[in-house]
Amino acid sequence: MNTLITVKPLLAILAALCLPPILASSRSPNAREAWTFGAALTMFGVIASMLPAVWGGARLEYTLVQVLPTVSIAFRVDALGLLFALVSSSLWIVTSLYSVGYMRGLKEHAQTRFFSFFAFSLAATVGVAFSANLLTLYLFYEMLSFATYPLVTHHQDREARASGRKYLLYILGGSIGLVLPAMLIVYHLTGTLEFSAGGILAGKAGAAQLTALLVMFVFGFAKAAVMPFHSWLPAAMVAPTPVSALLHAVAVVKVGVFSVVRVVTGIFGTGLLTELNLGTLVATIASVTIVAASLIALSQDGLKRRLAFSTIGQLSYIVLGAALLSPSALTGAMLHIAMHAFGKITLFFCAGAIFVATGKKFISEMKGIGWRMPLTMSAFFIGALSVIGLPPCGGFISKWHLVIGALEADRIVFLWVILVSSILNAAYFLPIVYQAFFCSPEEALFERRVQEAPRWCVVPPLVTAAASVALFFYPQPFLQLARLATRHVLGGF
């Protein structure tokens, strides 16, 4: 593979660090939001400009600081990192549009602070995506934790502060208590922290020590919300819906599972995991999370809490696919990062639009709402289909690869986990749509007259819903990047 030395990865990160102009425009909302849109578009443009090189088989690298002779803060753009960065940067543009409608519609306080930390969070997310080694990934992972804390506690009431403390306890507790020691052990064993397609731990330690290391990484990256390190995510739903939409459907949670995939493929390597049968251990942990989270979601009346537990289960599909170690499963896991992001962000957008228009948070209060908000609930239906994994939505493509991957790995029990959990997905989403449109006039809690949320709360979910459908018919560039990343992982760089 060709290696190109370029500053573009660093420029993509710096593009989001538009805090000074945002802060300087605090008294001019239009200027403040123009800076936000400008940063989002610039970041996306820089990231998209790297697509041709990666598609052509090149790898883009840039070293910022040499910390130790064999350890540096460095960036590497490969297919997997570019896939994640494309998802995050493209959805930041849409979410910025949504944030304007939501924050202004509810006359939220501290909007300048909100947009500043939002941008900072995206910079950290792309930093994780382009990390060339475990140290760089860890630093940006922690940066993201601190950047998102003010967003989680935005309302600054007792509930928000309690949720913020829980958020930091799980996220920082996991990374400092488990990931940091595991990273130091890896460096002690190998003398390096560089990601490599074949892994770097083969022959460096015994099976027991490697098993312990893997468990420390899987649970330590608590943003992945693997049970029992998951309860921070439902608690964080007190944040404004734009935060829930992007950070808890795309950036924060996807950084967790992305980090797990990087460790599985770049630190341990698929060969070592197959040899020690450690993939089965991780797949079992992910399967328990998938089924348990889906069952809990069934009992939730709060719409955002139901979406939160759905997210917990969906994240573990990615972990499961990576742990199955077969080509289709790895492709499906990487592809699900994108497909779930577009479907789930649509659902969060719709939940926020409902709250802005009606003040309703609970599913039991939404009977007949489809007649009042037909566009919003139609988008919700499409987002739900994508998360369930039904055509004609992109989620079908990623789940199809996961199913084929389970068959390739000859792991029938995990095939049943995917199928049964998808039925559970339908069981907790489709009744919402049914009661929104098909309840009797006597049961309906809303008059049959159209009264949608403000325009900028309605347009973004329609855009992401349309994207979910488009990705079913044309899943590029994400499918091509996922396949390219899988070939690199299984065949070496």
N, C-alpha and C positions, 0 to 999 in steps of 0.2 A: 504494500500500500504506500502510495506517495504521501510524503509529509510536507505541508506548506506552513512556513512560519509567517503568521499574520497577526496584526493587532485587532482584527475584527471581533474576536470573542470578548476582549476587554471593552471595546467600543460599545458592544451590545449591552453590557452591564452598565457602563457609565451613562448610556442614553437614558436609563430610568432614574438616575440620580439627579433629578431636576428639582431637588428640595429648595435651593436658594431662590429661584424665580417663583416657585409656588408660594413660598413664605412671603416673598416681597409683594406678591399680588393678593394678599389676604383681604384687602379692602375692595378688590375688584374681582368678583366671582367669575366673570366672563374671561378675564385674562388668566386667572388661576386655572380654570378648566381648559383654556387654550394651551397652556403649558403642558398640562397632563396629556391632552390628545397629541400634542407635538412629540412628547417623549415616547408615548406608546407607538405612534406611527414610525418614528425613527428607529426604535428598537426592533420592531417587526421588519422594517426594511433591511436593516443590517443583517438580521438573522436569515431572512429569505435570500439575501445575496450569497449566502454560503451554500445554498442547496445544490447548484450545479457542480461545485467542486466535490461535495460529499457523494452525490450521485455518480460522479465520475471515478469514484474509488479513492479520493484523496482524504487525508486527515489534516485538519487545521490545528496548529498548536501555537501557544504563546506562553513564555515563562515570565512571570512578574517579578518574583523574588526567589533567590536560592537560599533556603533556610539552613539546610545541612547539605553535605556533599551529595547525598542521594535523595534528598527531600526538598521540594520546592513548592511555592504557591504558583500553580501553573494551570493553564486552560487547554483543553483538547476538545475539538468539535468532531464527533463521530456521528453515525446514523442515529443511535439511541438518544444521545444528548440533543441533537438537532430536532428530533421528533418532539421531545418534551418542550424544548424552547419555542418551537413553532406553535404548539398548543397554547402555552402560557401567554406568549406575546400577542397572538391573534385575539384571544379571548379578553386580554386586558383592554383592547380597543373597544370591544363591545360593552364590557363592564364599565368602562369610563363613561360611556354614553348613558348606560342605565343608572349609574351613580348620580349623575346630574339630575335626572328625573326623580329618583328616590329621595335623595338628600334635600333637594329643594321642595319636593312635594310634601315632605313631613317637617320642613323647616328645622332640620337637625342642627344642633350646635356644633361648634369646632370643626367646620367643614374643611378649613385649611389644614388643620392637623390630620384629618382623615385622608385627604388626597396626598399629603406628604408621605405619611407612613405607608400608604398604599403603593406609591411609586418605589419606596425603599424596599418593600417586600418583593416586588417584581424583580428588582435588581438582584436580590439575594437568590431568588428562584432560578434565574438564568445562570447565576454563578454556580449553583449546584449542578445544573444541567451540563455546563461546560467544564466541570472539574476534571483535571487530568489524574488526580490521585486522591487518596483518602483524606489527607490533611486539608486540602483545598475544599473538598466536599464538606468536611466537618465544620470548617470555619464559616462557610456560607450557610450551612444548616443552622448553626447557632445564631448567625446574624438574622436569619428569617424568624427565629423564635422571638428575639427581642423586638424586631420590627413589627410583628403582628400582635404583640401584647397590647399596645395602645388601641389597636383596632377592636380586639375582643372586649376591652373594657371601655369602649367609646362612650357608653351612656353614663358611666361613672356613678351608678347607683350601687346599692348593696349587692344586688344579684350579679351585676357586671364585675364588681371587684372580687366576689367570691369565685366566679367563673374564671377570672384572670389568674387568681392564685392556683386554682386547680390546673389550669392550662400550663402554667410554668412548672408546677410540681411534676406533672407527667412528662412534659416535653424536655425540660432541662434535667429533671431527675433521671430520665432514661438516657439522655445523651452523655451527661457527665458521669453518671454512675455505671453505665454499661458500655456505651460506644467508645468513650475515651480510653478506659482501661483495655478494651479489646484492640483498639488501634495501636496502643503502645506495645501490646503483646505481639501483634502482627509485625511491627517494626523490629522488635527484639528478635523474632524468629527469622525474618527474611532480610532485614537491613534496607527495606524499601517500602513505600506505600503506593507505588504506581499501579494503576489498573492495567491488567493484562488479560487478553482473551483466554489464555489457558490457565489463569490464576497464578498466584505466587506462593501458595502454601503447600503444594505437593511435596511430600518427603520432608517437611520441616517440623512436623509434630505428630504425636500419636492420635489415634481415633478419638479418644476421650477428650483430649484438649481441644481438638478441632470442633468436636460437637459442642463443647461449652462455648467456644468462640462464636460459632454460628448462632447459637441461641442468644448470646449477648447482643449480637448485631440485630437480629430480627426483632427482639423485644426493645432494645435500646433505641432504635429509630421509631420512637413512639408516635411520630406523625403518621405512620402507616396504620395506626389504630388497630393493631392485632390484639385480640383479647388475651389477657385482661387489662392491657394498657390502652383502653379505648374510651373510657368514660369522660375524658377531657373534651371529646368532640361534641357530644350532645350538650354538654355544659356551655361550650363556646357558641351555641346558637343564639345566645343573648345579643350577639353582635348585630349591627345593621345588616340587612339582607345582602347588599353588595359584597360585604366581607364574607358572609357565609357562601355566597355564590362563587366568587373567584378563589378565595383563600381556602375554603373548606370543601370545594368541589374540584379545584384545579391545583392551586399553588401549594398550600401547606400539606394537604394529605398526599398529593401526588409526589411531593418531594420525599415523603416518607417511603412510599413504595418504590420510587425510583432509586433511592439509596439502597434499599434491600436488593433490588435487581442488580445494581452495580456491584454490591459486595458478593452476591451469589455468582455472578458471571466474571467479575474482574479480580476478585481477591481469592475466592475459593476455586472457581473454575468448574465447569460442568463435568469434566472428567473425574476430578477428585470427589465431587458430591455423589456421582454415580458409583464410584468405587467403594465409598463408605456408606452408601445408601442413606445419605443425609437428606436427599431431596424428599424422601418419603416422610421424614420427620417434619420438615417445614410445610409440606403439603397437608399433613394432618392438622397442624396448628392452624393453617389458613382455612381448612375445611370446617373446623369447629367454629371459627369466627364467622364464616359465611352463613352457616345454618342458624347459629344462635342469634346473630344480628337480624337475620330475616324474620325469625320468630318474634323477636322483641319488637320489630317495626310494626308487626300486625296489631300490636296492642296500643300503639301510640295515637292519641287523638290530636295532639299538636302537630300541625303540618310540617314545620321545620324539624321537629324531633323525629318524625317518621322519616324525613329525608336524611337526617343525620345517621340514623341506624341503617338505612339503606346504603349510605356511603360507606359505613364500616364494612358491610358485607361485600360491596363492590370492589373496595380496595384489595380485599383478600383474594378476589379472582386473579388479580395481577400477581400477587405473591404465589398463589397456587400454580399459575401458568409457568412462572419462572422455576418453581420447584419440580415440576414434572420433567423438565430438562429435554423434552423432545422438540424437534424443529417447529412444528405447528403450534405447540403450547407456548414456546418462547415468543413466537411471532404474535400469537393471540394476546399474551400478557402485555407486550409492548404496545400493540394496537389498541388495547383496552384503555390505556392511558389517555388516548385521544378520544375514542368513542364515548367512554363514560363521561369525560369532561364536557363534551357538547350536550349530551343528554341531561346530565345532572345540573349543569348551570342553567339550562332552560327551566327545569323544575324550580330551582331556587328563585330565578327571576319571576316566575309566575307566583310563587308564594309571596314575594315582596309586593308585586303589583296588587294582589288580593288585599294585602294589609293596607297599602296606601289608599286603595279605593273604598274599602269597607271597614277596615279596622279589625277584621276577623283573623284569628290565628288557629282556630280549632276546626278540624275536619267536620265535626258534627254540626258546626254552624254554617256550613257551605252548601246545604241542600238547595238545588236550583240555581246555583251561582253561574252555571254555564249559560243561562239565558240573559243574565245581566252582563257577563264578561265573556262573550263567545270567543273572541280572539285569544284572550289569555288562556282559557281552558282548552281550546284547541291546541295551542302550543304545549300546554301541560300534557295533553294526551300523547302528542308526538314524542315529547321528552320521556314520558313513561314507557312508551313502546321501545325506545332506544335502550333504556336502562334494563328493561325486562329481557331484551335481546330478540325482538320480533321485527320482521320486515314490515314496511320498507325503510328501516332506520339503520344507521351505522353500527349500533350495538349488536346487531345480528352477525355482522362480519367478524367482530372480535370474539364473540362467544362461539361462533362456528369453529374458529381456529382452536379455541380452548377445548371444545368437544373432540375434534379430530386429534388434538395433541394428547388428550387422555387415552384415546384409542391407540395412538402410536406408542405411547409409553406402556401400554398394556396395564393400565390402572383403572379398572372398571369401577371400582368404588368411588374414585374421584369424578368419573364421568357421571355417576348418579348424583353426586353432590352438586355438580353444575346444573343438571336437569331439574332436580327437586327444588333447589334454591331459586331457579328461574320461575318455577310455578309459584313459589312463595312471593317472589317479586311481583308477579301478576296479582296475587291475592291481596297485597297491600296497596297497589296503585290503582287497579281498574275500578274498584268500588268507589273511589273518589270521583273518577270521571263519570261513572254511572249515575251517582246521586246528583252530580252537577247538572246533567242534561235530562235524565230520564225519571226523576222522582215525580210523583203525582202533584198536581196543582195545590192540593191540600197540604202536602208535606213541604212544599217549597218555602224557603225563608226569604226569597227575593222576588220582587215584581219582575214580570217579563218585559223589561225595557232595558235597552243597551246603555250601560254607563261604565265604560272602561276606566282604568287608571290613566294618569297623564301620559301623553304621547311617548315620552322617553322612557317610560316604564313598560310600554307595550311593544315598541319596535324591537328592542334587543331580544326578548324571548322569541319573537317571530323570526328574527334572523338566525338565531342558534337552532331553532326547531327546523327551519329550512335547511340549515347546514347538516343537521343530523340525517335528514332524508337524502340530501345530495351525497353524503358520505356512503350511503348504501349503494348507490349507482356508480360513484366514482370515489373510492376510498383513498386515492392518491392525494398528496404525496406520502401520507402516513403509512399505508400498506407497503409501499416500496422501501421506505426507511426502515420499517420493522423487519422486513425480509432481509435487507442488507445488514442490519444489526445482528440478526440471528446467524447469518452466514459468517460474520466476523467472530461471533462468540464461539460457534461450533468449529469453525475452520481456522481460526487464528487471524491476527491482523497481518 
